[in-house]
């Protein structure tokens, strides 16, 4: 558990922390900066609190053991390559206030079976590059 005084987790704060298997954020964290958990290849579980509104680029890139993540309903930004190379990720629902699924956000998420997002969400042509051809996209 991160200390309650933490409201932003800085760039590459836990980059290459191979021994992290799970993370539980305090209720004050609202921003995850670039590459916060990049290359945490053993992380299988992350609990993102409801106050998080901003997930920067490459935040979870190459967290290959991550199988699922619940994004907070108040999330408003999900950066480029946020979940790129998360080869274990099975499915995800993008909250309604996220207007864009950016460049390579889910590139090479080869195990992903489905993704759900609000109708009208702008989706980059490379958002799902390298994903399975059987990936089901479910607008809501």
Secondary structure, 3 states (H helix, E strand, C coil): CCCCCCCEECCCCCCCCCCCCEEECCCCCCEECCCCCCCCCCCCEEECCCCCCEECCCCCCCCCCCCECCCCCCCCEECCCCCCCCCCCCEEECCCCCCEECCCCCCCCCCCCEEEECCCCEECCCCCCCCCCCCEEEEC
